């Protein structure tokens, strides 16, 4: 049934943009339906929204197949030289960015809004480049001081923290290892913050993005770190960079979750996050079948996974605590290993005593539950429950999984059943184990990704995506729609490694390759989004067939080309955009007949006749309050400032951290929500926010 009330204008406009983005790809029948829908909308009837929805699904159904000519889709085209247009109002054209915008405005009979007042402009630039308000010394009225402030802000340490934070949010960086569903029981990863500092430093030094990507995908394959006597600062930096591939939730430290299906999920999540952030393509559908909306086959999907399989293969799987590189000289590693072995022997004795108590109470609890298991399965179920997880057969694992709520006895359940004497003994053993662990030396560690075998197991296409239903074997390969005529073949590099990820990184930024063109478009669209609130392509996480079309395709391609011509450096592009009249115009959309006419002609501001009004982000709100109060600590780098869960359910920054008032980007980050920022909708690393 159609809705009984007329939907909001904003809701209709969003559907309008989606349909307009798709119509050029569809049949004339869609255009006829679109004309009818427009007529319904003009009547302002409640049926309008229903008609828009129906037409949108009609548009989807006409391209619900990868058979559409993928070679003609704009995002997959090579970058062609773009001629900079000339406009009539040359006084507002400060650089080529303005030339493209003004040309479209003049074609529609519109013009840029007046420039923003210098104080408002300075505030906008300061928040966009550093996430902080300008200082009182920076408030100067002259245009020359604006240019000086832009250069100073781009060179400030806070620039890397601000723009690096977006990259970290995009890849889903957190300071913990596991899913952290229980905020009171987080496993903070020691030294994982080193990757965060690497990213911030890369943005501050304007590390070329092709090198930035190469180091993150294959830093371990650029140096023979396994055979080095000790790690040099450069080797250490390259290994830290691979933390880029360590952001997927990994709970395999828990025995019950250290299984092949979980291993496969971690591998898939790693590859899917990477593809979505670098290519702006939705990849998940191709896990089970050929993609319905994008030119990505299931074979493409698993060929892409094969690049990362040597580091994440199920056979010889490394748990999170073992997927590290110990930053010790080889001469000291033997003594360190001996010391650890001696401490392990002490804790093993204590844990064995504790396990004896646990087994006794586990058996008592099991005996009470077994009558609820079918009689013919009780003996087998009892034996399976008593068998250690790693020693269970496949049949025993299936049986325990079937009756998990009956057969699985948790440590908390055992604790609750302990007698007073056994509880005292248990607590004594806990204290002794903690005392031994306190003597355990913890050398610096690097959370890195590296191949676990030079000859990895083959990767197969999985029928319907099921990990235990392999079909045909595949070799590592880029998606066919992005595959260059001659791709780099994986070969052995720098010791015991396959070279697969290195070959992938080289393909992604190879000159004139389809992948490099798409990558540059994605990055420039997201940079534009950070400065204007919306990208030139509205669906910044999806530049494929099912995404929107660019409002200014020539400008997007010109920016992508400039980005590559500037050596994949981001700061020159940001400087170019923020010095343009388009960026510096007022955000006011009212106050004159010219603006009123523009509001009628382009209510969605797609042509950028005024700067978009944007609210401050959650972290900016918090840090601004501290900055204007004069108590914000701008320290950069180092371990995160952790929060603690109070008994009443609220979170608090620890008292030591409270004395320093660290900025929000230094506060510990987990996939769980941060209630102290939630009123302003902070990014959620739980799903790897797409910029």
HURA-V378848 format. One record per residue. N is the residue number from 1. PHI is phi in degrees with one decimal (999 if undefined). Layout:
n:N phi:PHI
n:N phi:PHI
//
This chain:
n:1 phi:999
n:2 phi:-65.5
n:3 phi:-65.3
n:4 phi:-78.8
n:5 phi:-114.7
n:6 phi:-72.1
n:7 phi:-65.5
n:8 phi:-66.7
n:9 phi:-63.4
n:10 phi:-63.4
n:11 phi:-62.4
n:12 phi:-66.0
n:13 phi:-65.4
n:14 phi:-64.0
n:15 phi:-64.3
n:16 phi:-57.8
n:17 phi:-65.6
n:18 phi:-62.0
n:19 phi:-70.2
n:20 phi:-58.0
n:21 phi:-63.8
n:22 phi:-98.3
n:23 phi:-55.6
n:24 phi:-59.2
n:25 phi:-92.5
n:26 phi:-116.3
n:27 phi:-75.8
n:28 phi:-64.6
n:29 phi:-59.9
n:30 phi:-64.4
n:31 phi:-63.9
n:32 phi:-64.6
n:33 phi:-65.1
n:34 phi:-64.0
n:35 phi:-62.3
n:36 phi:-65.2
n:37 phi:-65.6
n:38 phi:-59.1
n:39 phi:-63.2
n:40 phi:-64.3
n:41 phi:-62.8
n:42 phi:-66.6
n:43 phi:-78.4
n:44 phi:58.2
n:45 phi:-86.2
n:46 phi:-60.0
n:47 phi:-70.6
n:48 phi:-58.8
n:49 phi:-65.2
n:50 phi:-61.4
n:51 phi:-65.3
n:52 phi:-62.4
n:53 phi:-60.3
n:54 phi:-62.1
n:55 phi:-67.7
n:56 phi:-61.0
n:57 phi:-70.2
n:58 phi:-63.7
n:59 phi:-61.7
n:60 phi:-63.0
n:61 phi:-66.3
n:62 phi:-76.6
n:63 phi:-124.5
n:64 phi:-77.9
n:65 phi:-162.7
n:66 phi:-74.2
n:67 phi:-73.7
n:68 phi:-55.6
n:69 phi:-68.3
n:70 phi:-63.2
n:71 phi:-67.2
n:72 phi:-98.1
n:73 phi:-68.4
n:74 phi:-57.8
n:75 phi:-70.2
n:76 phi:-98.5
n:77 phi:-83.3
n:78 phi:-66.1
n:79 phi:-74.8
n:80 phi:-105.1
n:81 phi:-58.2
n:82 phi:-109.1
n:83 phi:-78.3
n:84 phi:-73.3
n:85 phi:-71.5
n:86 phi:-109.3
n:87 phi:-114.7
n:88 phi:-77.1
n:89 phi:-86.5
n:90 phi:-67.5
n:91 phi:-66.0
n:92 phi:-97.4
n:93 phi:-95.6
n:94 phi:-88.4
n:95 phi:-159.7
n:96 phi:-57.2
n:97 phi:-56.5
n:98 phi:-64.2
n:99 phi:-59.3
n:100 phi:-67.8
n:101 phi:-69.0
n:102 phi:-63.2
n:103 phi:-60.6
n:104 phi:-68.5
n:105 phi:-64.5
n:106 phi:-65.0
n:107 phi:-64.0
n:108 phi:-96.8
n:109 phi:74.6
n:110 phi:-118.7
n:111 phi:-150.6
n:112 phi:-65.8
n:113 phi:-71.3
n:114 phi:-58.5
n:115 phi:-65.6
n:116 phi:-70.6
n:117 phi:-57.9
n:118 phi:-51.2
n:119 phi:-61.6
n:120 phi:-66.8
n:121 phi:-65.7
n:122 phi:-63.1
n:123 phi:-62.7
n:124 phi:-60.6
n:125 phi:-64.2
n:126 phi:-64.0
n:127 phi:-65.9
n:128 phi:-69.1
n:129 phi:-92.3
n:130 phi:-125.6
n:131 phi:78.2
n:132 phi:-125.6
n:133 phi:-71.7
n:134 phi:-69.4
n:135 phi:-80.3
n:136 phi:-63.1
n:137 phi:-68.6
n:138 phi:-82.5
n:139 phi:-76.5
n:140 phi:-123.7
n:141 phi:-81.8
n:142 phi:-82.4
n:143 phi:-67.3
n:144 phi:-64.5
n:145 phi:-70.4
n:146 phi:-62.4
n:147 phi:-62.7
n:148 phi:-63.6
n:149 phi:-66.3
n:150 phi:-59.2
n:151 phi:-63.7
n:152 phi:-67.4
n:153 phi:-68.7
n:154 phi:-64.7
n:155 phi:-91.5
n:156 phi:-79.5
n:157 phi:-61.0
n:158 phi:-69.4
n:159 phi:-62.1
n:160 phi:-63.8
n:161 phi:-66.9
n:162 phi:-69.3
n:163 phi:-76.4
n:164 phi:-66.3
n:165 phi:-61.9
n:166 phi:-65.5
n:167 phi:-64.4
n:168 phi:-64.5
n:169 phi:-64.8
n:170 phi:-63.8
n:171 phi:-85.4
n:172 phi:84.7
n:173 phi:-66.3
n:174 phi:-140.1
n:175 phi:-91.2
n:176 phi:-117.1
n:177 phi:-96.1
n:178 phi:-99.9
n:179 phi:-71.5
n:180 phi:42.3
n:181 phi:-67.0
n:182 phi:-102.9
n:183 phi:-64.8
n:184 phi:-87.9
n:185 phi:-138.4
n:186 phi:-88.5
n:187 phi:-101.9
n:188 phi:-76.6
n:189 phi:-84.3
n:190 phi:-61.4
n:191 phi:70.7
n:192 phi:-67.3
n:193 phi:-60.7
n:194 phi:-60.8
n:195 phi:-66.6
n:196 phi:-58.7
n:197 phi:-66.9
n:198 phi:-60.2
n:199 phi:-64.9
n:200 phi:-59.4
n:201 phi:-64.4
n:202 phi:-63.0
n:203 phi:-71.4
n:204 phi:-67.8
n:205 phi:-86.4
n:206 phi:54.7
n:207 phi:-58.0
n:208 phi:-51.4
n:209 phi:-64.9
n:210 phi:-64.2
n:211 phi:-72.2
n:212 phi:-56.5
n:213 phi:-70.9
n:214 phi:-59.3
n:215 phi:-67.2
n:216 phi:-73.7
n:217 phi:-81.4
n:218 phi:-146.4
n:219 phi:-58.2
n:220 phi:-69.4
n:221 phi:-90.7
n:222 phi:-97.8
n:223 phi:-149.6
n:224 phi:-89.5
n:225 phi:-69.9
n:226 phi:-65.5
n:227 phi:-100.0
n:228 phi:-79.1
n:229 phi:-63.6
n:230 phi:-150.6
n:231 phi:-83.9
n:232 phi:-77.3
n:233 phi:-62.1
n:234 phi:-70.4
n:235 phi:-62.2
n:236 phi:-60.9
n:237 phi:-63.9
n:238 phi:-66.9
n:239 phi:-69.6
n:240 phi:-60.7
n:241 phi:-59.8
n:242 phi:-71.3
n:243 phi:-57.7
n:244 phi:-51.9
n:245 phi:-97.0
n:246 phi:-114.9
n:247 phi:-97.7
n:248 phi:-68.1
n:249 phi:-57.4
n:250 phi:-135.4
n:251 phi:-104.9
n:252 phi:-73.9
n:253 phi:-66.5
n:254 phi:-83.9
n:255 phi:-52.9
n:256 phi:-64.9
n:257 phi:-104.6
n:258 phi:-90.3
n:259 phi:-126.9
n:260 phi:-57.3
n:261 phi:-67.4
n:262 phi:-69.6
n:263 phi:-57.3
n:264 phi:-63.9
n:265 phi:-63.1
n:266 phi:-64.7
n:267 phi:-60.8
n:268 phi:-66.3
n:269 phi:-61.8
n:270 phi:-60.0
n:271 phi:-68.8
n:272 phi:-67.0
n:273 phi:-62.2
n:274 phi:-63.2
n:275 phi:-64.3
n:276 phi:-65.2
n:277 phi:-82.4
n:278 phi:-89.3
n:279 phi:-106.0
n:280 phi:61.7
n:281 phi:-126.1
n:282 phi:-82.5
n:283 phi:-107.8
n:284 phi:-57.3
n:285 phi:-59.6
n:286 phi:-74.6
n:287 phi:-64.1
n:288 phi:-107.1
n:289 phi:-164.5
n:290 phi:-57.1
n:291 phi:-61.0
n:292 phi:-81.0
n:293 phi:-118.5
n:294 phi:-121.6
n:295 phi:-78.3
n:296 phi:-125.7
n:297 phi:-88.4
n:298 phi:-63.8
n:299 phi:-65.8
n:300 phi:-57.6
n:301 phi:-58.5
n:302 phi:-76.5
n:303 phi:-64.7
n:304 phi:-70.0
n:305 phi:-59.9
n:306 phi:-63.5
n:307 phi:-63.4
n:308 phi:-104.1
n:309 phi:-58.8
n:310 phi:-60.2
n:311 phi:-90.0
n:312 phi:-127.1
n:313 phi:-79.6
n:314 phi:-66.9
n:315 phi:-73.3
n:316 phi:81.0
n:317 phi:-58.7
n:318 phi:-100.7
n:319 phi:-73.0
n:320 phi:-52.8
n:321 phi:-68.8
n:322 phi:-99.3
n:323 phi:-87.7
n:324 phi:-136.7
n:325 phi:-113.0
n:326 phi:-76.0
n:327 phi:-88.1
n:328 phi:-129.6
n:329 phi:-60.7
n:330 phi:-58.9
n:331 phi:-65.1
n:332 phi:-99.1
n:333 phi:-69.8
n:334 phi:-65.2
n:335 phi:-65.0
n:336 phi:-64.1
n:337 phi:-63.2
n:338 phi:-64.9
n:339 phi:-65.2
n:340 phi:-64.9
n:341 phi:-62.6
n:342 phi:-64.8
n:343 phi:-68.8
n:344 phi:-61.8
n:345 phi:-63.0
n:346 phi:-64.2
n:347 phi:-68.4
n:348 phi:-61.5
n:349 phi:-62.8
n:350 phi:-66.5
n:351 phi:-67.8
n:352 phi:-65.5
n:353 phi:-63.2
n:354 phi:-66.4
n:355 phi:-66.2
n:356 phi:-60.6
n:357 phi:-64.2
n:358 phi:-61.7
n:359 phi:-62.4
n:360 phi:-63.5
n:361 phi:-74.8
n:362 phi:-61.2
n:363 phi:-63.9
n:364 phi:-64.2
n:365 phi:-67.6
n:366 phi:-65.0
n:367 phi:-59.2
n:368 phi:-73.1
n:369 phi:-97.1
n:370 phi:-57.2
n:371 phi:-57.9
n:372 phi:-86.3
n:373 phi:-91.9
n:374 phi:-50.2
n:375 phi:-55.6
n:376 phi:-70.6
n:377 phi:-111.3
n:378 phi:-63.7
n:379 phi:-61.5
n:380 phi:-64.8
n:381 phi:-64.7
n:382 phi:-63.8
n:383 phi:-64.8
n:384 phi:-65.3
n:385 phi:-66.2
n:386 phi:-83.1
n:387 phi:-81.0
n:388 phi:-54.5
n:389 phi:-53.1
n:390 phi:-69.0
n:391 phi:-102.9
n:392 phi:-73.4
n:393 phi:-76.3
n:394 phi:-60.7
n:395 phi:-64.5
n:396 phi:-66.6
n:397 phi:-65.2
n:398 phi:-64.5
n:399 phi:-66.2
n:400 phi:-64.6
n:401 phi:-64.0
n:402 phi:-67.0
n:403 phi:-114.7
n:404 phi:-58.3
n:405 phi:-66.9
n:406 phi:-95.1
n:407 phi:-93.8
n:408 phi:-90.0
n:409 phi:-108.3
n:410 phi:-84.1
n:411 phi:-62.9
n:412 phi:-62.5
n:413 phi:-67.1
n:414 phi:-64.9
n:415 phi:-58.3
n:416 phi:-66.0
n:417 phi:-91.6
n:418 phi:-64.5
n:419 phi:-73.8
n:420 phi:-59.6
n:421 phi:-66.6
n:422 phi:-67.3
n:423 phi:-64.8
n:424 phi:-63.9
n:425 phi:-64.5
n:426 phi:-60.4
n:427 phi:-67.2
n:428 phi:-62.6
n:429 phi:-64.4
n:430 phi:-58.8
n:431 phi:-65.9
n:432 phi:-68.3
n:433 phi:-63.0
n:434 phi:-63.7
n:435 phi:-65.9
n:436 phi:-65.3
n:437 phi:-64.2
n:438 phi:-66.4
n:439 phi:-86.3
n:440 phi:-74.6
n:441 phi:-69.9
n:442 phi:-119.6
n:443 phi:-72.3
n:444 phi:-57.3
n:445 phi:-125.8
n:446 phi:-116.3
n:447 phi:-79.4
n:448 phi:-123.6
n:449 phi:-117.6
n:450 phi:-154.3
n:451 phi:-65.9
n:452 phi:-90.0
n:453 phi:-157.3
n:454 phi:-71.0
n:455 phi:-121.2
n:456 phi:-72.4
n:457 phi:-66.4
n:458 phi:-65.4
n:459 phi:-100.5
n:460 phi:-118.1
n:461 phi:-64.6
n:462 phi:-105.9
n:463 phi:-62.0
n:464 phi:56.4
n:465 phi:76.1
n:466 phi:-79.4
n:467 phi:-62.2
n:468 phi:-100.3
n:469 phi:-128.0
n:470 phi:-70.2
n:471 phi:-118.2
n:472 phi:-95.6
n:473 phi:-77.8
n:474 phi:-130.0
n:475 phi:-101.4
n:476 phi:-61.9
n:477 phi:-158.0
n:478 phi:-70.4
n:479 phi:-52.5
n:480 phi:-57.9
n:481 phi:-70.7
n:482 phi:-111.6
n:483 phi:-79.7
n:484 phi:-72.5
n:485 phi:-59.8
n:486 phi:-128.0
n:487 phi:-97.8
n:488 phi:-68.4
n:489 phi:-89.8
n:490 phi:-59.1
n:491 phi:-144.5
n:492 phi:-64.9
n:493 phi:-138.2
n:494 phi:45.7
n:495 phi:93.9
n:496 phi:-79.2
n:497 phi:-149.2
n:498 phi:-83.3
n:499 phi:78.0
n:500 phi:-66.2
n:501 phi:-67.4
n:502 phi:-64.5
n:503 phi:-62.4
n:504 phi:-63.1
n:505 phi:-60.0
n:506 phi:-68.0
n:507 phi:-66.4
n:508 phi:-63.8
n:509 phi:-120.3
n:510 phi:-63.2
n:511 phi:-55.3
n:512 phi:64.4
n:513 phi:-86.0
n:514 phi:-59.7
n:515 phi:-65.6
n:516 phi:-64.4
n:517 phi:-63.0
n:518 phi:-65.8
n:519 phi:-58.9
n:520 phi:-64.4
n:521 phi:-63.2
n:522 phi:-60.3
n:523 phi:-67.4
n:524 phi:-69.4
n:525 phi:-64.7
n:526 phi:-74.3
n:527 phi:-62.1
n:528 phi:-62.5
n:529 phi:-61.7
n:530 phi:-66.4
n:531 phi:-99.0
n:532 phi:-123.6
n:533 phi:84.9
n:534 phi:-152.3
n:535 phi:-77.2
n:536 phi:-62.4
n:537 phi:-106.8
n:538 phi:-60.4
n:539 phi:-91.7
n:540 phi:-65.1
n:541 phi:-90.4
n:542 phi:-148.2
n:543 phi:-101.3
n:544 phi:-84.1
n:545 phi:-60.1
n:546 phi:-85.4
n:547 phi:-93.1
n:548 phi:-77.2
n:549 phi:-92.2
n:550 phi:-67.7
n:551 phi:-73.7
n:552 phi:-133.2
n:553 phi:-61.0
n:554 phi:-66.5
n:555 phi:-64.7
n:556 phi:-60.8
n:557 phi:-67.9
n:558 phi:-65.4
n:559 phi:-62.9
n:560 phi:-61.6
n:561 phi:-65.0
n:562 phi:-63.6
n:563 phi:-57.7
n:564 phi:-69.3
n:565 phi:-65.4
n:566 phi:-83.7
n:567 phi:75.7
n:568 phi:60.7
n:569 phi:-98.9
n:570 phi:-86.7
n:571 phi:-59.5
n:572 phi:-60.0
n:573 phi:-70.6
n:574 phi:-63.0
n:575 phi:-59.3
n:576 phi:-60.7
n:577 phi:-70.4
n:578 phi:-73.9
n:579 phi:-92.2
n:580 phi:-80.7
n:581 phi:-65.0
n:582 phi:-61.3
n:583 phi:-71.3
n:584 phi:-86.1
n:585 phi:-72.4
n:586 phi:-67.6
n:587 phi:-91.3
n:588 phi:-72.1
n:589 phi:-110.2
n:590 phi:-136.7
n:591 phi:117.0
n:592 phi:-154.7
n:593 phi:-60.0
n:594 phi:-63.8
n:595 phi:-68.7
n:596 phi:-64.2
n:597 phi:-65.9
n:598 phi:-64.7
n:599 phi:-62.3
n:600 phi:-71.2
n:601 phi:-75.9
n:602 phi:-140.4
n:603 phi:-62.8
n:604 phi:-85.6
n:605 phi:56.0
n:606 phi:-65.7
n:607 phi:-88.0
n:608 phi:62.0
n:609 phi:-82.9
n:610 phi:-151.4
n:611 phi:-70.7
n:612 phi:-75.0
n:613 phi:-80.5
n:614 phi:-128.1
n:615 phi:-87.2
n:616 phi:-69.1
n:617 phi:-79.3
n:618 phi:-58.1
n:619 phi:-68.0
n:620 phi:-67.2
n:621 phi:-61.4
n:622 phi:-62.3
n:623 phi:-66.8
n:624 phi:-64.9
n:625 phi:-60.1
n:626 phi:-71.6
n:627 phi:-66.6
n:628 phi:-70.3
n:629 phi:-83.5
n:630 phi:79.4
n:631 phi:-116.0
n:632 phi:-71.4
n:633 phi:-93.0
n:634 phi:-93.9
n:635 phi:-57.7
n:636 phi:-119.8
n:637 phi:82.9
n:638 phi:91.3
n:639 phi:-59.3
n:640 phi:-71.4
n:641 phi:-83.2
n:642 phi:-88.1
n:643 phi:-108.7
n:644 phi:-123.4
n:645 phi:-89.7
n:646 phi:-83.7
n:647 phi:-59.0
n:648 phi:-83.3
n:649 phi:94.9
n:650 phi:-89.5
n:651 phi:-105.8
n:652 phi:-143.7
n:653 phi:-74.7
n:654 phi:-59.4
n:655 phi:-59.8
n:656 phi:-62.5
n:657 phi:-68.2
n:658 phi:-61.7
n:659 phi:-71.2
n:660 phi:-106.3
n:661 phi:49.5
n:662 phi:-63.9
n:663 phi:-67.9
n:664 phi:-62.0
n:665 phi:-71.6
n:666 phi:-89.2
n:667 phi:-72.5
n:668 phi:-54.3
n:669 phi:-114.6
n:670 phi:-132.6
n:671 phi:-75.2
n:672 phi:-72.0
n:673 phi:-65.6
n:674 phi:-101.8
n:675 phi:-57.3
n:676 phi:-72.3
n:677 phi:-114.0
n:678 phi:-59.4
n:679 phi:-60.2
n:680 phi:-108.1
n:681 phi:54.7
n:682 phi:-72.1
n:683 phi:-64.3
n:684 phi:-111.2
n:685 phi:-65.3
n:686 phi:-60.1
n:687 phi:-126.8
n:688 phi:53.0
n:689 phi:-52.0
n:690 phi:-90.2
n:691 phi:52.0
//
